[in-house]
Structure formats: C-alpha cells, structure tokens
C-alpha cells in the first residue's frame, strides 16, 4: 500500500472515530439541555402553585367569598387552575387554564373550552342537581363543546352508576361506607335521560370534594407540591436514561463505520488496480474478485471498529481517537502475528513491527486529538489533525541519516552481546549458589541429627559456616562450662 493510500485509510479511520465521538457528544448535549429546561419547568410549576395558593388566601379566604356554604366552590376554581397549569408546566407544556372570575356561566377556560365547575354535595345527586339548574338557566351552554366539571370522586361514582345495568342495580344495598344505593342509580339514570346530557359533557376535576374545603386546601397544595417534585425527578431520570448508550445507536455506529471503511477499501482497491496499468474497462473477473475481497474485509473491519469505538467511548473513559488507534493497532498486530505463523518474519521482526504500528497508531491518535481541539468542527478537525501529524511524523521518521541508523544497529548488537555475557555470568552464579546451598544443607542435617554427638559437631560446623568467630564457638567442655557457669 502506498503512503498516500495509508494516509487516506488513516484519515478514514479517524473520521469514523470523530463521527462516533460526535454522536456521543450530541447525546450529552441533549441531556444538558433537557436538564436545563427541567430546571425552568420545575421553577414555573412551583411558582404557579404558590401563586394559586396566595390567590385563594387573598381573594377567597380573606374576603369570605361565597360564605360558609359556597367558599369551597371558589377554592376549587382557583385550585383547579393552579394545579392543572402546574402539572402542564412540569412537563414543559404551556399553562392551559384561566380563571374567568366574573360570576357568569363560565368558571374556567381551558384552551378556549368553557368549563363550569360544580362542587356540590347537597341533595345526594353528586352535583348533577347543580348541573341541571345551570342548564335550565343557560340551556345553550353545551352547544359549543363546553364542559361541566365535578369533583373527581363524584365523577367516578356517576360513571359507575351510569354504566350499571338495571339487573346489577337491583342488587345494590346501601353499605356502611361509600357504597351505592338503588336510589342513587335511579337519580343518575333519570338525570341523563330527562336532561338529555351526555356523560361525555361531564369531566372530573383534579381534586376530590374534600380536597377543596377551607380546612383542607393547604394540605392539598402541599401534597401537590411533593407530587410535582416527584414528577420532576422522574423526568430527570428519564432524560438521563435516554442519554445512555443504546443498542440502536450502537448498531448505527457499527453499520455506518462498516459502510465507510468498506467504501474506502473499494475505492483504494480500484485505484491500486488502475495504478498497475489496467484500465477500468479491462478489469477481469479475478480483478473484481480481488476488489470484492478487499471491500468485504474493509466492511468487516469497519464494523468491528465502529462497535469497538462505540463500546470503549461509552463504557470506559477512552477517547474516540485513542479507541480507533487501539483497533488499528490490533488489526496490524494480528496481521504481523499471521506473518509470523507463516514463517515470513522472525520473532524479533514481529516485535519490531508491532512496536512500529503501535507508534504509528499513537501518533495518529495524538494528531487527531490536537486537530479536533484546535478545529472544533466534527470530523473535519480530526481529519486535518491526522493528516498534518502523520505527514510530519513520516518526514521525521524518514529523515534519519545512515550514520544514525548505523548507531542504532551498533547499539542493538552491543545490547545483544551484553545480554549473552550476562546470561553466562548468571549461569555461573547459579551454579555457585547451588554448590554452596548443597554444603549448607549437609551441615544443617548434621546440626539437627538425632545422634547428640553428631548434632553437636554439626552445630559447631554450622556456626563456623555462618561466620561465628572460632573463639566464640562452644566446641570444648571448658568453653561450655565457662559460658553457662561463669
């Protein structure tokens, strides 16, 4: 392969790495943007909730609006507006509710839809009596798609009784809790028949009847605040999960790298055939087989490269440029290992070649990193950096003079001679050590022999062998008695 072809291939490899790095950066940037937006969403939602609570305190409670019997209705209107808007804002949506506050036929507006709220428990009709009265006063209220809104618990009861068959209703018995009676069922059925109102014209509030009472709304807002914060945490966790590496993006990186490297291999194979003097129209079947083989190999290597780079950059702290160089060096060393197995090169040549390809890969990685830093344009900076760095490295490597090459060769010969001499000296030392150890073990056996006389003589020899002064060795009865009795 020519130097130009190697440069093209190296640029293609680093371009793939830069592209995968860009994919990773996009996910990270998307996460940071999402978390920043969620900060604003939480701030807006809590601000809306706090403003609604203050409005209830100032415009309803402080003015005793609605009196004892009607105050909870106004509390429900303001609370519905604030809580609904806050729940929309926590997800990044716009506030949809507006409190009309004019004592007219419409209490709330939701994206242009008129809503009349009925928080009424009197009469045992779950607010349907109040709905009937409002319809009697404003018979055209529902014609434009308006809605009646009742407490969430009342709505669930009405929906159940509305769908209940007469046979099931006949079995109803008033229980001790919140069970339904046959009379309740009759009231619901009569309402929807006489007043010609569809169940679809009635919707549940965000609140139950008890949550809108004067003594309960503060707790309702506190509970809602905790719910908003929990939703915020869930949305942040979801954003983090979405930012993780995933199988779909990994497959995209793998197939993209395979296509790029396969295409590059195809072009380089065709160019190589043309440089050999064969016109494109004269390519034989064998030529195209060779080109297809190179292309298939490039496609396979590209797939491995893409998957490996994607995995290393996301599962470890490895940069894309370094990951690509690791893959390139791995392929090159594998090629050298195959040549070694085929007997084409020696073990020394294998090691030298492996060192060179690793050095080339390191230069390519460093050049790409520098280029991407100086030119922060995805892919372009890495390619330019790799091109400049590789050319400079090649120029320096080829500029070694014959004298410098001879010095390196002489140094290698001297090192080999030194290694041989040291190996010989090492063997001599090992032999001496073996002989000394053999003598020492013999003396040690005598020192610990079962025969006391042999053991005493062995102890004397052991002491002398270990360097004890002869005068200090207890080798006579007189020395022994003097040592223990004097």
C-alpha positions in Angstrom: 0.0 0.0 0.0 1.4 3.4 -1.0 1.9 6.2 1.5 -1.0 8.2 0.0 -3.3 5.2 0.4 -2.2 4.7 4.0 -2.9 8.4 4.7 -6.3 8.1 3.2 -7.1 5.0 5.2 -5.8 6.6 8.4 -7.9 9.7 7.8 -11.0 7.5 7.2 -10.3 5.6 10.5 -10.0 8.8 12.5 -13.1 10.3 10.7 -15.1 7.3 11.8 -13.8 7.8 15.4 -14.7 11.6 15.3 -18.1 10.8 13.9 -18.9 8.4 16.8 -17.5 10.9 19.3 -19.9 13.4 17.8 -22.8 11.1 18.3 -21.8 10.7 21.9 -21.5 14.4 22.3 -24.9 15.0 20.8 -26.4 12.7 23.5 -24.6 14.6 26.2 -25.6 18.0 24.9 -29.2 16.8 24.6 -29.1 15.7 28.3 -27.7 19.0 29.5 -30.3 20.9 27.5 -33.1 18.7 28.9 -31.9 19.1 32.5 -31.6 22.9 32.0 -35.2 23.0 30.7 -36.4 20.9 33.5 -34.9 23.4 36.0 -37.1 26.1 34.4 -40.1 23.7 34.3 -39.9 23.0 38.0 -39.5 26.7 38.8 -42.5 27.7 36.7 -44.7 24.9 38.1 -43.9 25.6 41.7 -44.3 29.3 41.1 -47.8 28.7 39.6 -48.8 26.6 42.5 -47.6 29.2 45.0 -49.4 32.0 43.2 -52.7 30.0 43.2 -52.3 29.3 47.0 -51.8 33.0 47.7 -54.7 33.9 45.5 -57.0 31.7 47.5 -55.8 33.2 50.7 -56.2 36.8 49.5 -59.2 36.7 47.2 -61.3 33.9 48.7 -60.4 33.3 52.4 -59.6 36.9 53.3 -62.9 38.2 51.7 -65.0 35.3 52.9 -66.1 34.9 49.3 -69.1 32.6 48.9 -69.7 32.3 52.6 -69.6 29.2 54.6 -71.6 27.1 52.1 -70.1 28.5 48.9 -66.5 29.2 49.7 -65.2 25.8 48.8 -66.5 26.3 45.2 -64.3 29.3 44.7 -61.4 27.5 46.3 -61.9 24.6 43.9 -61.9 27.0 40.9 -58.6 28.7 41.8 -57.0 25.3 42.9 -58.1 23.6 39.6 -56.5 26.4 37.6 -53.2 26.5 39.6 -52.8 22.7 39.9 -53.7 21.9 36.3 -51.3 24.6 35.0 -48.5 23.4 37.3 -48.9 19.8 36.1 -48.6 21.0 32.5 -45.6 23.2 33.2 -43.7 20.5 35.0 -43.6 18.6 31.7 -42.7 21.6 29.6 -46.2 22.3 28.3 -48.0 25.7 28.4 -50.4 26.7 31.1 -53.9 25.8 29.7 -56.3 27.0 32.4 -57.6 30.5 33.0 -59.9 31.5 35.9 -62.7 33.7 34.5 -63.8 35.0 37.9 -66.9 37.0 36.8 -69.7 35.0 38.5 -71.1 34.3 35.0 -72.0 31.0 33.2 -68.3 30.1 32.7 -65.9 29.5 35.6 -62.8 28.3 33.7 -61.3 28.5 30.2 -59.1 25.6 29.1 -57.5 26.3 25.7 -60.7 28.0 24.6 -63.1 25.4 26.0 -65.6 26.8 28.5 -65.8 25.0 31.8 -68.5 25.3 34.5 -67.4 23.8 37.8 -69.9 22.3 40.3 -68.5 21.3 43.7 -71.8 20.4 45.3 -72.6 17.6 47.7 -76.1 18.7 48.8 -79.1 16.7 47.6 -77.2 13.4 47.3 -77.0 13.7 43.5 -73.2 14.1 43.3 -73.5 17.6 41.8 -75.9 16.6 39.0 -78.7 18.7 40.5 -76.5 21.8 40.3 -75.7 20.9 36.7 -79.4 20.6 35.9 -80.0 24.0 37.5 -77.2 25.6 35.4 -78.6 24.1 32.2 -82.0 25.4 33.0 -80.6 28.9 33.3 -78.2 28.5 30.3 -79.8 26.0 28.0 -77.3 26.6 25.2 -74.2 26.1 27.4 -73.2 22.7 26.0 -73.8 23.5 22.3 -70.3 24.8 21.6 -68.5 21.9 23.3 -68.4 23.3 26.9 -67.9 21.0 29.8 -69.3 20.6 33.3 -66.6 19.7 35.9 -67.4 18.0 39.1 -65.2 16.5 41.9 -63.1 13.5 40.9 -64.7 11.2 43.5 -68.2 12.3 42.4 -67.4 11.7 38.7 -66.2 8.1 39.4 -69.5 7.4 41.2 -71.6 8.8 38.4 -69.6 7.0 35.7 -70.0 3.7 37.6 -73.8 4.2 38.1 -74.3 5.4 34.6 -72.8 2.2 33.1 -74.6 -0.1 35.5 -77.3 -2.4 34.1 -80.8 -2.5 35.8 -80.1 -6.1 36.8 -77.0 -5.1 38.7 -78.7 -2.0 40.1 -81.4 -4.2 41.6 -78.7 -5.9 43.8 -77.5 -2.6 45.3 -77.7 -2.3 49.0 -76.5 0.7 50.9 -73.4 -0.2 52.8 -71.7 1.3 55.8 -69.0 3.0 53.6 -69.3 4.7 50.3 -71.4 2.0 48.6 -74.2 3.0 46.2 -77.9 2.5 46.6 -80.6 1.7 44.1 -81.9 5.2 44.6 -78.5 6.6 43.7 -78.6 4.6 40.5 -82.2 5.9 39.7 -81.1 9.5 40.2 -78.2 9.2 37.8 -80.2 7.4 35.1 -83.0 9.9 35.4 -80.7 12.9 35.0 -79.1 11.6 31.8 -82.5 10.7 30.3 -84.5 13.8 31.3 -81.9 16.5 30.8 -80.5 15.0 27.6 -76.9 15.4 28.8 -74.2 13.0 27.6 -71.7 11.6 30.0 -69.0 13.0 27.8 -70.1 16.5 28.7 -69.1 15.9 32.3 -65.4 15.6 33.3 -63.6 15.1 36.6 -61.7 17.8 38.4 -58.1 17.3 39.6 -59.5 17.5 43.1 -61.9 15.4 45.1 -64.7 17.1 47.0 -62.9 17.0 50.4 -59.6 18.5 49.0 -61.3 21.8 48.2 -62.6 22.5 51.6 -61.4 25.5 53.7 -59.6 23.4 56.2 -58.0 21.1 53.7 -56.7 23.1 50.7 -53.4 23.9 52.3 -52.7 20.2 52.7 -53.9 19.6 49.1 -51.3 22.1 47.8 -48.5 20.6 50.0 -49.3 17.2 48.6 -49.4 18.5 45.1 -46.0 20.2 45.6 -44.5 16.9 46.6 -46.1 15.2 43.6 -44.6 17.9 41.2 -41.2 17.3 42.7 -41.5 13.6 42.3 -42.6 14.0 38.7 -39.6 16.3 38.2 -37.3 13.6 39.4 -38.9 11.0 37.2 -38.5 13.3 34.2 -34.8 13.9 35.0 -34.2 10.2 35.5 -35.9 9.6 32.1 -33.6 12.2 30.5 -30.5 10.5 31.9 -31.7 7.1 30.7 -32.3 8.5 27.3 -28.8 9.9 27.2 -27.2 6.5 27.8 -25.6 4.5 25.1 -28.1 2.2 23.5 -28.3 -0.7 21.1 -29.9 1.2 18.4 -27.2 3.9 18.3 -24.5 1.3 18.6 -25.9 -0.5 15.6 -26.0 2.8 13.7 -22.3 3.4 14.6 -21.4 -0.1 13.6 -23.1 -0.1 10.2 -22.0 3.4 9.4 -18.4 2.6 10.2 -18.6 -0.6 8.2 -20.1 1.2 5.2 -17.4 4.0 5.3 -14.5 1.6 5.7 -15.9 -0.8 3.1 -16.4 2.1 0.6 -12.9 3.3 1.3 -11.4 -0.2 0.7 -13.3 -0.4 -2.6 -12.0 2.9 -3.8 -8.4 2.1 -2.8 -8.6 -1.4 -4.4 -9.8 0.1 -7.7 -7.1 2.8 -7.6 -4.4 0.2 -6.9 -5.6 -1.8 -10.0 -5.5 1.3 -12.1 -2.0 2.2 -10.9 -0.9 -1.2 -12.1 -1.8 -0.1 -15.6 -5.2 -1.8 -16.0 -8.0 0.3 -17.5 -11.3 0.1 -15.7 -13.0 -1.5 -18.8 -10.3 -4.2 -18.9 -10.8 -5.4 -15.3 -11.1 -9.2 -15.4 -13.3 -11.4 -13.2 -10.3 -12.1 -11.0 -9.7 -8.3 -10.6 -13.3 -7.8 -9.4 -13.0 -10.8 -7.1 -9.9 -9.2 -5.5 -11.7 -5.8 -5.2 -14.7 -7.5 -3.6 -12.5 -9.4 -1.2 -10.8 -6.1 -0.1 -14.2 -4.4 0.1 -15.6 -7.2 2.2 -12.6 -7.2 4.5 -12.9 -3.4 4.9 -16.6 -3.7 5.7 -15.9 -6.3 8.4 -13.0 -4.3 9.9 -15.2 -1.2 9.8 -18.0 -3.0 11.7 -15.5 -4.1 14.3 -14.0 -0.6 14.5 -17.4 1.0 14.9 -18.7 -1.4 17.6 -15.4 -1.3 19.5 -15.1 2.5 19.5 -18.7 3.0 20.5 -18.2 0.5 23.3 -14.9 1.9 24.6 -16.0 5.5 24.5 -19.3 4.8 26.4 -18.2 2.0 28.8 -14.8 3.4 29.6 -13.1 6.8 29.7 -11.3 6.2 26.4 -11.5 9.0 23.8 -12.7 8.1 20.3 -9.3 8.8 18.6 -7.5 6.6 21.1 -10.1 3.9 20.7 -9.7 3.9 16.9 -5.9 3.7 17.3 -6.3 0.7 19.6 -8.4 -1.0 16.9 -6.0 -0.1 14.2 -3.0 -1.4 16.2 -4.9 -4.6 17.0 -5.6 -5.3 13.3 -2.0 -4.5 12.4 -0.5 -6.7 15.1 -2.9 -9.5 14.2 -1.5 -9.2 10.6 2.1 -9.4 11.9 1.2 -12.4 14.0 -0.2 -14.2 10.9 3.0 -13.4 9.1 5.0 -14.9 12.0 2.9 -18.1 11.9 3.5 -18.4 8.2 7.3 -18.1 8.7 7.5 -14.8 6.7 9.2 -12.9 9.6 11.2 -13.8 12.7 10.1 -13.2 16.3 12.4 -10.2 16.5 10.9 -8.7 13.4 7.5 -9.4 14.7 8.2 -7.4 17.9 9.9 -4.6 16.0 6.9 -4.3 13.5 4.4 -4.4 16.4 6.2 -1.6 18.1 6.2 0.5 14.9 2.5 0.0 14.2 1.7 0.9 17.8 3.8 4.0 17.4 2.1 4.9 14.2 -1.3 4.5 15.8 -0.3 6.6 18.8 0.9 9.4 16.5 -2.4 9.2 14.6 -4.5 9.4 17.8 -2.5 12.3 19.2 -2.6 14.2 15.9 -6.4 13.7 15.7 -6.9 14.9 19.3 -4.9 18.0 18.7 -6.6 18.7 15.4 -10.1 18.3 16.9 -9.1 20.6 19.8 -7.8 23.3 17.5 -10.5 22.9 14.9 -13.7 22.1 16.9 -15.7 21.1 13.8 -16.9 17.5 14.0 -14.8 15.1 11.9 -13.0 17.9 10.0 -10.7 18.8 12.9 -9.7 15.1 13.4 -9.0 14.6 9.7 -6.9 17.7 9.3 -5.0 17.0 12.6 -4.3 13.4 11.5 -3.2 14.5 8.0 -0.7 17.1 9.3 0.5 14.9 12.2 1.0 11.8 10.0 2.9 13.8 7.3 5.2 15.4 9.9 5.8 12.1 11.6 6.6 10.4 8.3 9.1 13.2 7.4 10.9 13.0 10.7 11.0 9.2 10.6 12.4 9.1 7.0 15.0 11.8 7.8 17.2 9.5 9.9 20.6 9.6 8.4 22.6 6.4 7.6 25.0 7.3 10.4 22.2 7.5 12.9 20.8 4.2 11.6 24.2 2.6 12.0 24.5 3.9 15.6 21.1 2.3 16.3 22.2 -1.0 14.7 25.6 -1.0 16.6 23.7 -0.3 19.9 21.5 -3.3 19.2 24.5 -5.5 18.6 26.1 -4.3 21.8 23.0 -5.0 23.7 22.7 -8.5 22.3 26.4 -9.2 23.2 25.8 -7.8 26.7 22.7 -10.0 27.1 24.8 -13.1 26.1 27.6 -12.3 28.6 25.2 -11.6 31.4 23.4 -14.8 30.7 26.7 -16.7 31.0 27.6 -14.9 34.3 24.2 -15.6 35.6 24.6 -19.4 35.0 28.0 -19.3 36.8 26.4 -17.6 39.8 23.5 -20.1 39.9 26.0 -23.0 39.9 28.0 -21.5 42.8 24.8 -20.9 44.7 23.7 -24.5 44.1 27.1 -25.8 45.4 27.0 -23.5 48.5 23.5 -24.5 49.2 24.3 -28.1 49.0 27.1 -27.8 51.6 24.9 -25.7 53.8 22.1 -28.3 53.8 24.6 -31.1 54.6 25.8 -29.1 57.7 22.2 -28.3 58.6 21.3 -32.0 58.5 24.2 -32.8 60.9 23.3 -30.0 63.3 19.8 -31.5 63.7 20.8 -35.2 63.6 19.1 -37.5 66.2 22.6 -38.5 67.4 23.6 -36.0 70.0 27.3 -36.3 69.3 26.8 -35.8 65.6 24.4 -32.9 66.3 27.0 -31.2 68.5 29.7 -31.5 65.9 27.2 -30.3 63.2 26.3 -27.3 65.3 29.9 -26.3 65.6 30.4 -26.6 61.8 27.1 -24.7 61.2 28.2 -21.8 63.5 31.6 -21.6 61.8 29.9 -21.7 58.3 27.6 -18.8 59.3 30.6 -16.7 60.3 30.7 -17.0 64.1 34.2 -16.3 65.5 36.1 -19.5 66.4 36.8 -18.3 69.9 33.0 -17.8 70.5 32.1 -21.3 69.3 31.4 -23.8 72.2 33.5 -26.6 70.8 35.0 -27.8 74.1 33.8 -28.8 77.5 35.8 -26.0 79.1 34.2 -23.3 76.9 30.8 -24.7 77.5 31.1 -24.8 81.3 32.6 -21.3 81.3 29.7 -20.0 79.2 26.9 -21.4 81.4 28.5 -21.3 84.9 30.8 -18.3 85.0 
